[in-house]
Every structure is written in C-alpha cells, then in structure tokens.
Amino acid sequence: MPNSAPEIAIVGFAQTPCVRSTTGTTNGVEMLVPIFHEVLGGLGLSKTDIGFWCSGSSDYLAGRAFSFVSAVDAIGAFPPIVESHVEMDAAWALYEAYVKLLTGEAETALVYGFGKSSAGQLRRVLAMQLDPYLVTPLWPDSIGLAGIQARMGIESGLWSERAMAEVAARSRADAMSNPLAQFSGAVDVESLLAEPYLADPLRRHDCAPITDGAATIVLAAGDRARELCSRPAWITGFEHRVDSPSLGGRDLTTSASAVAAGKAAGADRIDVAELHAPFTHQELLLRQALGLGDEVKVNPSGGALCGNPMFAAGLARIGEAARRVLSGEAERVLGHATSGPLLQQNLVCVMEGRD
C-alpha cells in the first residue's frame, strides 16, 4: 500500500448504439469488441497496457451460467489478464476498479458492462431481485411497481403527470443530438399527455425502453492519467449506499441511500448530472435527493429514457458525465447509477476537470 492514495481519473469512454434488439449472443462479445477497439485506440493503448479488467452483467438476464466468462473472449485468451466481475450494473465494477487503483496494485483499468435485454422477458427477470419468499412468487411487473411509486409521489404532491411528461420531452429533445440514443415519438408535452396509460399513471414515454447495449470506461492513476489525456475527469468523490430491499420497509417517494451517497461523494457545485432514472418520476425524485437545482443540466445525453441497456446504463451515465469534462464542456459533473427495485441502491461519482 502506498503512503498516500493516488488520484484516479476517467480518461476514456465508449458505448454501443442503444438499440431495441441485436442479433448477437447474450455474452456480449459482438458488442464489446468494437468499443474496446474504440476506447483503447483513442488513448493509444493496447490490451497489454491495461493492469486490471472488471465487468458488470447478469447471468439471469443472459439466461446462462457464467456468461461473463464467455465475455472475456472479447479481450482474448492470451496474454493472461487480472480480471474481476460484479453481478450488477457495471458502475459497481467501476467502483471496484477505482479501489484497485487506489491500493496501487494497478495503474490502469478497463471497466465494461453489457446486457441483451431483448433476449427474454425483462420484466419477469427483474422480479428475481425482489423478496424471494413473499414478492417474487407473485411475479410483479417492474413497470407496475414503478407505477405505484409514481402514484405515491403524485398523491403526496411531489410531482405531477405534467412534470413527468416535461422530463420525457426534454430527454427526447436532448437525445436528438446523440447518435447513440434510442427514442421515438413526440417531443412536446401536450402530445405526450394525450397518449394512453401503460400502467396508470405511467405512459410509454415515462418508461425506459428495452435496450441492448454495452459501455466501457478506462481509469488511470496519477501521472499515467495525465500522459493519456489532456484533460482527465478526476474523481473527487465516489460512494454508494443501499436501502432496504423490502418495498414496505422504506419511503418510496424519496431515496435515503441517494441522499447519503450524494452527501458522502460531495455532490455540490455541479454543472452537469447524468442520472440513471429508468422512469420520469425517478429523475424528479433523484434531483431532489441529490440537491440538484435548476441551474444543473440533467441528462444532456437523453439519459436512460432514451437508451437503457441493462447492466451498462449506469456505467454509461458516469461515462457521459465524464465526457463533458474530457471535452471541456463542464468543470464539475456527477454520474449516478442505480440497481435493485425502485432505486434501492444508489451510486454517485463526482468528477472535475483541472486546467
């Protein structure tokens, strides 16, 4: 262990187009190879320059055991690598890689996440993360559960259907400038409010689309980050917190774990925030929980509402936020990821540029 922990930064980010379905296999190899070439080539690196690899995916989603092992084929069998995996969104794999670099055991890390959400019955798969004794046997629909949360917020006066539609309209408008986003339909509020309910009070535009996709981020420490990138996105705070998995054991109209993670990560003076909100009302909830005012630009990429590849969308939110620093568009940004039912788990990564 070094005497002082090194500074860690995001130096590269790439993601696949967000699409309704792909013809590739569920192990993600076909999606991963192109973005590995993109992110490594952009930094002038080869696979042998990476000290640690870490991935996020789900065997339940892939429908096979140890699907992440097959995904390593995208890296290659030789030379041997140091590799790890989390059965979660790859944002948590990013956290593991961040800790690995803090220990000084590696100087660079490549993190990736992938998901072929179109491969099965996604809403049924998501029921597997619920209480296995009392809730999962009922096979509740994930959109129906989100509808309950949205209705509770409306009845409490925390948001309205119009406010939710405004989130969708803004996200779709922003996604027009993002060639990798996935969206269709109207972008004006009145047209959205005229659409039928999918799960009252949720309409189709209130819900993230089923999406196949992958994302990857490269981390580097200290001087190595400065060598690889003219303006690294330095990580100044990185925290995650967990609420009760019992839906009746927590207040669904707020998120104590998001509040705690935001405070611990130092989520203040933010220019741009990329929030992993699969439903419109959850963006409104997260803005309040993280203390993001109207001056903060939220989800300029279009967010998860315009592309939500399972187990990669959270990593992509952090990558999209970092991209704003790497390009010089923002000084201080926030990337957020969630996992579990109805914002049960929340991760916050704060980054800044230094000229």
Buried (B, 14 or more C-beta within 10 A) or exposed (E): EEEEBBBBBBBBBBBBBBBEEBEBBBBBBBBBBEBBEBBBEBBEBEBEBBBBBBBBBBBBBBEBEEBBBBBBBBBEEEEEBEBBBBBBBBBBBBBBBBEBBBEBBBBBBBBBBBBBBBBBEBBBBBBEBBBEEEBBEEEBBBBEBBBBBBBBBBEEEBBBBEBBBBBBBBBBBBBEEBEBBBBEEBBEBEEBBEBEEBBEBBBBBBBBBBBBBBBBBBBBBBEBBBEBBEBBBBBBBBBBBBBEBEBEEBEBBBBBBBBBBBBBBBBBEBBBBBBBBBBBBBBBBBBBBBEBEEEBBBBBBBBBBBBBBBBBBBBBBBBBBBBBBBEEBBBBBBBBBBBBBBBBBBBBBBBBBEE
